[in-house]
Amino acid sequence: MAPAIALTIAGSDSSGGAGIQADLKSFSALGVYGASVITAITAQNTHGVEAIEPVSPAMISAQIDAAFSDLDISAIKIGMVGGVEAIEAVAARLRHHLAARSTPIVLDPVMIAKSGDVLLPSEAISALRENLLPLASLLTPNLPEAADLLGIQQAKTHDELRNQGQALLALGPRHVLLKGGHAAGKTCTDLLLGEDEMALCAPRIHTKNTHGTGCSLSSAIAAGLASGMSMTKAIRQAHDWLHCAILAADDLNVGSGHGPVHHFHAMWSKA
C-alpha cells in the first residue's frame, strides 16, 4: 500500500483541536497519510492561548528538507507560520523543493485564534503576502483575514466580498476561497474565485464547538488534492465533511470552552 501523502506546515495546539493536530486528524479522516513541519509550539486549551514559542527558522528548514528527501508528498497545507524569518524560511525551502514539480499548496493565513489571541504579528503580514501568497494554489482566508491581508475594512456586502477576493488573486494565488463563517445570516456561504469559481452554501450550525474549523477545512482540501482530486471536487468534499464534523461537535464534549469539531464523526461509534 502506498498512500497519498500530505504535508502540513503549521503550529502545534496542545489541546489537539487546531493546528498540526487538527491537520493530521483531517488527513487521516479522509484517508491520507500526514507528515508535519512544526513552526511554533503553543500552550493552549479550549479557552485560549497561554504561550507561544517559535521554532527556529533553521529547524523549520531542516524539517522541510527531511520530509521532501524521503516522502512522496502530493499536497501541502500551510497554516500558522509565525514571524518574518519563519515565513521566509518556509518559502525558500518550498521554492527549492518544488522547482521541478507541481505540488498543490493550500495556504490558510492563520492570524487570530478562535479565542481572539493573535497568532501572526502585524509586521509579518507583508512577509506572508510577498513570500507565500504567490506560491499558493489556494488561499483560504475568513473575512477578517481577507481584510487584514489587504489592509482594508472587512467586507459587508457580496460585491465587497468579491472585490476583496479579486484583490487577493492579484497577489498571486491561483484560487481564493473566502470563508463566510464570520458573516451574518442563517446560511453560511463560501465563495471560490480564480481559475475555477463556485459558491458553497450550508445552514449555519449553532454550536460553541468550532475550534479548529479553518485548520480542518484547509487540511481537508489538501487531503483531497493529495488524492488526485480537482480543486473544485476537493473543496466540495472538504466542505461537506467539515459541515458534518461541526454538526457532530457537541457529541465530543471536549473541554469547557470552545471545543473542537468532530474529525472522526464518520468513524467513531456514538455509543
PyMOL commands that set and color helices and strands:
alter all, ss='L'
color gray80, all
select helices_A, chain A and resi 19-29+57-70+84-97+122-131+133-135+143-150+158-169+213-226+231-247+249-251
alter helices_A, ss='H'
color red, helices_A
select strands_A, chain A and resi 5-13+33-45+48-54+73-78+105-107+138-139+175-178+187-194+198-203
alter strands_A, ss='S'
color yellow, strands_A
deselect
rebuild
show_as cartoon
